[in-house]
Amino acid sequence: MYRHSRLVGILGCAATLAIVGCSANSGNIAPTTGSPASAQVGATHVLHYMATRNAARTVVPNSGILFSYFNGPVLLKPKVYYIFWGYKKYGDPDKVAKLLKSFSKVEGGSLHNNDYIQYYDIVDSKKNYPTNPKGQLGGVWYDNTNPVPASPTDAQVAQESLAGVAKFGYDSNASYVVATPHGHSSEGFGTQFCAYHSSVEYQSQLVSYTNLPYMPDAGTSCGANYLQAPKDESSVDEGVTIVEGHEYGESITDPNPGTGWYNFQAGEIGDACAWMDIQNDTFGKKSYTMQPMYSNATESCVQEYGT
């Protein structure tokens, strides 16, 4: 009942323009406490939103804020699996799928993603730290069998993520990203939020999933034309890498929202730095537009960590 009440509350925020007042930082919620004996706790199924540019409330860098650990899991060997739901049927005019695949092939091992290795989970009193290996793109699936509603509900997105689990296999270290196609985004996209991540259970195992709408459809409110685009993406789709980078980092450090690394003022580690100091980052020979992420070690927003 407690979890259900929290979910109703957060959905109520998302359903109105009052999202700024009740949760300006991506649908922030009060964390639950997981079992201290195991980081694999039951799915909270709380929707943790990334707010639009106008709705985001950022924390001043170097303000001394710290994120706390609430006994849940982190993704120790991170992987991302993309479920391009109905992309071939409804179109991909801005080549978002191609961009996401190329981006995720090179983000592993980067100094940008190195920020996440400072966060940990605890199992049997032992701290376990995420790694940042190369090759974090786990798989890609163009699902053209399940019809995409005009405005998918969270229940439908969650179900599609489980279809992805059935397709790829279960990976406890994975973020399953449901990318909805052009013209078929969840209600509130672009006006109240840009994306969100949550958790659901699959055969009693925790599944971290992301609802990633078709970012160019939201225009500037979700990152289009933010700054001069790097050579590897266009201005109209800069929000794709900004938002997916935000969601992926938060999925690694808080895959079961509110039970990993969380701060009551700022939310998750991407929220503290949302829509500020955006720049074109280098990933090997590629360049993509990114936001910084929060570092507990430096108590600031950073684009790179551990140089």
Buried (B, 14 or more C-beta within 10 A) or exposed (E): EEBEEBBEBBEEBBEEEEBBEBBBBBBBBEBBEBEEEBBBBBBBBBBBBBBBBEBBBBBEBEEEBEBEBBBBBBBBEBBBBBBBBBBEEBEBEBBBBEBBEBBBBBBBBBBBBBBBBBBBBBBEEEEBEBBBEEEBBBBBBBBBEEEBEEBBEBEBBBBBBBBBBEEBEBBBBBBBBBBBBBBBBBBBBBBBBBBBBBBBEBEEEBBBBBBBBBBBBBEBBBBBBBEEBBEBBBBBBBBBBBBBBBBBBBBBBBBBBBBBBBBEEBBBBBBBBBBBEBEBBBBEEBBBBBBBBBBBEEBBBBBBBEE
